[in-house]
Structure formats: C-alpha cells, structure tokens
Amino acid sequence: MLTRRLFLGALLALLPALSQAQLNITTNTLGATSANRYDGLFVAQGSATMTGNTITGGLMGVAVYAYAGASGDSTASISGGTISSDTGVQVFDDDLTGDVFIPVATVSGVNLTGTGAGYGVNVDGGKAMIQNSNLTGHLVGLHVAGNAIVDAGSNAGDSDPTGLGTSAGNNTIFG
C-alpha cells in the first residue's frame, strides 16, 4: 500500500530508458494517513494503467501532463477506484502549438467525488474518453478547454472522435 505521493513524472524523467514504459498501478491507497499535498499520481511522457486505486486529498488526484519539448505522449488509463480531491483528473498540455505530443486519458468506472472545489475532470489540451464514472461534488463536473477533444458519451453518431474508442456515456456529471 502506498501512503506517500507517487510522482510518476519525476520517475520517468529520471530514468530515460523507462520514458516509454508501461507502468501498472493497482489497488493502492494514497493519502489515507495524511492527504496528498498536490497530486496523488502524476504522469508525464510515459504510460500508466491505474486500476482500483483510492486517492484522497490534494489539488489533483491524477495529473496527466505533456510539457514543451516532450519526446512522447503522456498517457493514463484510469479504471475503477475512488478519487476524492479538488480536481479528480487533470489532463494538461502546456505547449498547444509547439510539439505533437499530447496528454491522453481514459477514465472508466471511477468515482470522482469532489471537495466542493475544482473539476471532476479538467481537459485543457490533449484528449480524453470518459465513461461509467461519477463526476460529482466539484465546482464543475467536466471542463474542456484549449482545443481538447473529449468523448463523455453521445448519441450524435460521432463514432470515435478521440481515437480512444467510443464512450458508453453513463456518467453522472454535475458540480
């Protein structure tokens, strides 16, 4: 069980051989003893699958960032579990016009309960697919900005707008 902040971005930055590695993070509890200060899990320039984790506290439960000068996408697949923080999942591209690498997230079956602040899911640049998830208790349930592409379910016949598969929808989204 992990009880301290796990900073994947720093780990991947320090170990270049792992920069395109797939990390699996399963059934961990973060922030149970003392709440996370900033983020529970952080992904930058790498790929992580997160399944059945419980993340409590902090500004962001899961942060998926693509920084200027990156040499690969930042990808997170988040399924099951509970995230209770100001912002549940933050997908952010700080270089919208410079490089081709983007942050990408899939969120499926996650209980993203908020603290009354922030966003359930905030996608600012990059892309995300969200399905079968609860985005409640935040100031805003789902926020999309910076030319981001998000599929949280629709019946408009738009097929697969993100390239991540078609969202089943079934989300509960409100602030």
Kinemage of the C-alpha trace (Angstrom):
@kinemage 1
@onewidth
@group {chain A} dominant
@subgroup {mainchain}
@vectorlist {calphas} color= white
{ca met a 1} P 0.000 0.000 0.000
{ca leu a 2} L 1.355 3.400 -0.989
{ca thr a 3} L 0.742 6.144 1.547
{ca arg a 4} L 3.008 8.848 0.114
{ca arg a 5} L 2.677 10.863 -3.058
{ca leu a 6} L 3.795 8.828 -6.042
{ca phe a 7} L 5.349 11.184 -8.564
{ca leu a 8} L 5.483 9.227 -11.823
{ca gly a 9} L 6.569 12.199 -13.926
{ca ala a 10} L 9.769 12.639 -11.933
{ca leu a 11} L 10.445 8.902 -12.005
{ca leu a 12} L 10.073 8.782 -15.778
{ca ala a 13} L 12.178 11.914 -16.252
{ca leu a 14} L 14.993 10.439 -14.133
{ca leu a 15} L 15.008 7.097 -15.926
{ca pro a 16} L 15.136 7.791 -19.677
{ca ala a 17} L 15.063 4.095 -20.509
{ca leu a 18} L 11.594 3.956 -18.949
{ca ser a 19} L 10.251 7.051 -20.705
{ca gln a 20} L 8.050 4.926 -22.966
{ca ala a 21} L 7.496 2.102 -20.465
{ca gln a 22} L 4.058 0.944 -19.364
{ca leu a 23} L 3.586 1.220 -15.599
{ca asn a 24} L 0.746 -0.615 -13.838
{ca ile a 25} L -0.532 0.832 -10.560
{ca thr a 26} L -3.215 -1.358 -8.992
{ca thr a 27} L -5.256 -1.309 -5.745
{ca asn a 28} L -3.173 1.231 -3.843
{ca thr a 29} L -4.333 3.746 -1.255
{ca leu a 30} L -2.767 7.198 -1.432
{ca gly a 31} L -3.460 9.930 1.103
{ca ala a 32} L -5.214 7.747 3.700
{ca thr a 33} L -2.800 8.572 6.532
{ca ser a 34} L -2.250 12.178 5.510
{ca ala a 35} L -3.838 13.806 2.473
{ca asn a 36} L -1.744 14.330 -0.640
{ca arg a 37} L -0.429 17.875 -0.829
{ca tyr a 38} L -0.543 18.403 -4.611
{ca asp a 39} L -1.299 15.291 -6.674
{ca gly a 40} L -1.741 11.617 -5.989
{ca leu a 41} L -0.398 10.206 -9.270
{ca phe a 42} L 1.436 12.210 -11.932
{ca val a 43} L 2.152 11.008 -15.479
{ca ala a 44} L 4.456 12.871 -17.880
{ca gln a 45} L 5.952 11.457 -21.084
{ca gly a 46} L 5.079 7.854 -20.395
{ca ser a 47} L 2.169 5.498 -19.999
{ca ala a 48} L 0.408 4.264 -16.869
{ca thr a 49} L -2.549 1.985 -16.230
{ca met a 50} L -4.229 2.733 -12.916
{ca thr a 51} L -6.804 0.244 -11.669
{ca gly a 52} L -8.842 0.236 -8.460
{ca asn a 53} L -6.813 2.849 -6.580
{ca thr a 54} L -8.093 5.090 -3.793
{ca ile a 55} L -6.658 8.620 -3.863
{ca thr a 56} L -7.575 11.146 -1.184
{ca gly a 57} L -6.801 14.858 -0.917
{ca gly a 58} L -4.585 17.176 -2.871
{ca leu a 59} L -5.166 19.603 -5.682
{ca met a 60} L -5.360 16.792 -8.279
{ca gly a 61} L -5.947 13.083 -7.833
{ca val a 62} L -4.358 12.128 -11.168
{ca ala a 63} L -2.406 14.590 -13.323
{ca val a 64} L -1.535 13.745 -16.948
{ca tyr a 65} L 0.783 16.414 -18.380
{ca ala a 66} L 2.589 16.973 -21.679
{ca tyr a 67} L 5.354 19.533 -21.357
{ca ala a 68} L 7.081 21.557 -24.080
{ca gly a 69} L 9.908 19.595 -25.636
{ca ala a 70} L 8.471 16.197 -24.745
{ca ser a 71} L 9.557 13.237 -26.863
{ca gly a 72} L 6.378 11.197 -26.360
{ca asp a 73} L 2.746 11.359 -25.318
{ca ser a 74} L 1.665 11.216 -21.678
{ca thr a 75} L -0.995 8.513 -21.413
{ca ala a 76} L -3.110 7.323 -18.478
{ca ser a 77} L -5.792 4.667 -18.376
{ca ile a 78} L -7.760 5.041 -15.140
{ca ser a 79} L -10.389 2.462 -14.197
{ca gly a 80} L -12.315 1.683 -11.048
{ca gly a 81} L -11.467 3.104 -7.658
{ca thr a 82} L -12.202 6.418 -5.994
{ca ile a 83} L -10.553 9.815 -6.325
{ca ser a 84} L -11.518 12.474 -3.791
{ca ser a 85} L -9.602 15.712 -4.408
{ca asp a 86} L -10.113 19.292 -5.603
{ca thr a 87} L -9.749 18.102 -9.226
{ca gly a 88} L -10.148 14.384 -9.850
{ca val a 89} L -8.291 14.056 -13.173
{ca gln a 90} L -6.298 16.878 -14.792
{ca val a 91} L -5.219 16.463 -18.445
{ca phe a 92} L -2.999 19.378 -19.463
{ca asp a 93} L -0.847 20.297 -22.461
{ca asp a 94} L 1.419 23.261 -21.713
{ca asp a 95} L 2.586 23.508 -25.337
{ca leu a 96} L -0.538 23.660 -27.518
{ca thr a 97} L 1.281 24.925 -30.619
{ca gly a 98} L 4.861 23.697 -30.263
{ca asp a 99} L 5.157 19.901 -30.414
{ca val a 100} L 2.990 16.985 -31.482
{ca phe a 101} L 2.989 15.183 -28.133
{ca ile a 102} L -0.163 15.401 -26.056
{ca pro a 103} L -1.676 14.200 -22.793
{ca val a 104} L -4.243 11.414 -23.202
{ca ala a 105} L -6.560 9.891 -20.586
{ca thr a 106} L -9.285 7.275 -20.459
{ca val a 107} L -11.471 7.299 -17.359
{ca ser a 108} L -13.815 4.363 -16.841
{ca gly a 109} L -15.849 3.374 -13.815
{ca val a 110} L -14.169 5.850 -11.478
{ca asn a 111} L -15.905 7.548 -8.546
{ca leu a 112} L -14.534 11.126 -8.740
{ca thr a 113} L -16.038 12.711 -5.646
{ca gly a 114} L -15.026 16.285 -5.061
{ca thr a 115} L -14.264 18.581 -2.187
{ca gly a 116} L -16.542 21.367 -3.453
{ca ala a 117} L -13.743 22.975 -5.469
{ca gly a 118} L -12.087 22.308 -8.832
{ca tyr a 119} L -13.256 19.913 -11.544
{ca gly a 120} L -14.260 16.260 -11.724
{ca val a 121} L -12.246 16.027 -14.957
{ca asn a 122} L -10.396 19.007 -16.459
{ca val a 123} L -9.064 18.564 -20.001
{ca asp a 124} L -7.010 21.522 -21.220
{ca gly a 125} L -5.426 20.410 -24.489
{ca gly a 126} L -4.989 16.763 -25.375
{ca lys a 127} L -7.827 14.271 -25.373
{ca ala a 128} L -9.911 12.140 -23.039
{ca met a 129} L -12.602 9.471 -23.111
{ca ile a 130} L -14.829 9.244 -20.017
{ca gln a 131} L -17.457 6.581 -19.327
{ca asn a 132} L -19.419 4.963 -16.479
{ca ser a 133} L -17.973 7.465 -13.988
{ca asn a 134} L -19.306 9.713 -11.228
{ca leu a 135} L -18.072 13.325 -11.502
{ca thr a 136} L -19.895 14.965 -8.595
{ca gly a 137} L -19.149 17.245 -5.646
{ca his a 138} L -16.872 19.585 -7.618
{ca leu a 139} L -17.395 23.216 -8.603
{ca val a 140} L -17.628 21.936 -12.236
{ca gly a 141} L -18.119 18.275 -13.200
{ca leu a 142} L -16.394 18.332 -16.622
{ca his a 143} L -14.316 21.213 -18.030
{ca val a 144} L -12.917 21.223 -21.587
{ca ala a 145} L -10.563 23.938 -22.906
{ca gly a 146} L -7.512 24.546 -25.116
{ca asn a 147} L -8.805 22.710 -28.209
{ca ala a 148} L -9.132 19.485 -26.229
{ca ile a 149} L -11.177 16.617 -27.662
{ca val a 150} L -13.368 14.792 -25.150
{ca asp a 151} L -15.868 11.960 -25.566
{ca ala a 152} L -18.074 11.544 -22.485
{ca gly a 153} L -20.808 9.776 -24.439
{ca ser a 154} L -23.300 10.956 -27.033
{ca asn a 155} L -25.888 9.684 -29.443
{ca ala a 156} L -24.918 12.078 -32.220
{ca gly a 157} L -23.340 9.370 -34.358
{ca asp a 158} L -19.892 10.922 -33.946
{ca ser a 159} L -18.276 7.466 -33.795
{ca asp a 160} L -14.821 7.781 -32.212
{ca pro a 161} L -13.837 11.470 -32.018
{ca thr a 162} L -10.833 10.901 -29.738
{ca gly a 163} L -9.383 7.768 -31.323
{ca leu a 164} L -9.632 6.131 -27.863
{ca gly a 165} L -12.796 4.159 -28.591
{ca thr a 166} L -16.412 5.262 -28.331
{ca ser a 167} L -17.534 6.272 -24.836
{ca ala a 168} L -20.504 4.351 -23.458
{ca gly a 169} L -21.502 7.529 -21.607
{ca asn a 170} L -23.389 6.601 -18.413
{ca asn a 171} L -21.590 9.356 -16.480
{ca thr a 172} L -23.081 11.360 -13.634
{ca ile a 173} L -21.757 14.880 -14.165
{ca phe a 174} L -22.647 17.909 -12.067
{ca gly a 175} L -20.948 20.439 -9.826
